[in-house]
């Protein structure tokens, strides 16, 4: 280009450049004073912009939650194209995205726009082609299929996030562990109308490129899960063993406490029996010392009683005419003490806190009559001047029960 031409262009564009610079500074100043103006201008230009890219379609569709939006898309899809075998994910994009990342699967995103003439051909000839359906449904390919209508808010946002430049549009998204532990990347982009063979080829190529890293990631996850399961089993086994040890310790402690209680109770019973025997022996010696002496046979109205003891011995004893029946019972109770030398020793006091109870009864043989000490009365009044009585023990059953125990 000649020097004259260059100078001429410089003269022409210099004023334009100057005006552009002034306007830019003016708009920046206005934007600084009124921050909402740039956002308002951007919204107006975006809402009224034509073309197939970067355009928000205002179709008046009622916004729904992700699950209901997916259900509406499937309903409209079947109304338009009939029954099919495509395994659409029946929830929102975020749920499908998280599931693909969690299960290490490929997420196939299909975005369509009803305003484009190629949409119907793409779905009928490509997406519903048997080879495409079979490839997507093949479990070995690990594909989760999510589709949306860009007239819906969620699908429109997905198209913006994937930098969609042409409809219909498909993208294969996969976890890329070689980038980071949470990274998800686009393995293959398929914009516009394409044949079923080419569609499957692009999907297969994207899957093959990322199969090896995914296999390693699956193996690492499986190993980590196996380690977690092993730790859980070990923890569970340890907890079970600990629980068994605690149970054994509890039973052992309870058994020791039971034995200690039994030993304590047995000792207390033995001490009570020994104390009872000592008190009874002391009471017998005390009562024997307080019994009146046997009256002479020449005393008037003397009462003569013949007693057959539990041992089989027969004892004859005389009592004063006014002697109480309890004196006869006391004689039987203290018979052994009266025969021993202890009865002749010094005075014996009555045991403190001891309540004596006669554990026998006096019975006349024929006719049988029980002379109960609780009924009181004198010996003469109850039995006459003479009589034969049998000493029957009343504590035989309790003694037998104690022997059995």
Number of C-alpha atoms within 10 A of each C-alpha: 5 6 7 9 10 10 10 10 10 12 11 10 11 11 11 11 12 11 11 12 11 12 12 12 11 12 13 14 12 14 14 12 10 10 12 11 14 15 11 11 11 10 12 11 12 13 14 11 14 12 7 15 14 17 16 19 19 11 8 8 10 8 12 14 11 19 15 14 22 25 17 16 18 17 12 13 15 12 10 10 12 9 9 11 11 15 13 16 18 20 17 20 22 12 15 20 21 13 15 21 20 11 12 20 21 30 27 25 24 21 22 25 22 13 12 12 11 16 19 18 15 21 16 11 16 21 22 18 15 14 15 22 18 14 16 22 17 11 9 8 16 17 23 21 20 22 22 25 22 23 19 23 21 20 24 22 13 17 26 15 9 16 11 21 14 20 25 26 23 24 23 22 25 26 27 20 17 13 10 9 11 11 12 19 12 16 22 19 18 20 16 15 19 18 15 19 13 13 17 20 13 18 25 14 13 20 22 13 12 17 16 11 15 20 12 13 18 15 12 12 14 12 12 12 12 12 12 12 12 12 12 12 12 12 12 12 12 12 12 12 12 12 12 12 12 12 12 12 12 12 12 12 12 12 12 12 12 12 12 12 12 12 12 12 12 12 12 12 12 12 12 12 12 12 13 15 12 13 19 19 15 17 22 25 25 19 21 24 21 13 14 12 11 11 15 11 12 7 12 10 14 20 22 21 21 15 22 18 17 12 7 10 8 13 13 11 13 19 25 21 19 14 17 18 21 18 18 21 19 16 18 21 19 21 16 15 21 19 11 11 9 14 19 13 10 8 11 17 12 15 16 8 7 12 10 12 7 14 11 19 17 22 18 16 12 8 7 9 11 14 19 15 17 8 9 12 17 17 25 22 13 13 18 14 17 15 16 18 23 19 18 16 14 12 11 12 10 10 11 10 9 9 8 7 6
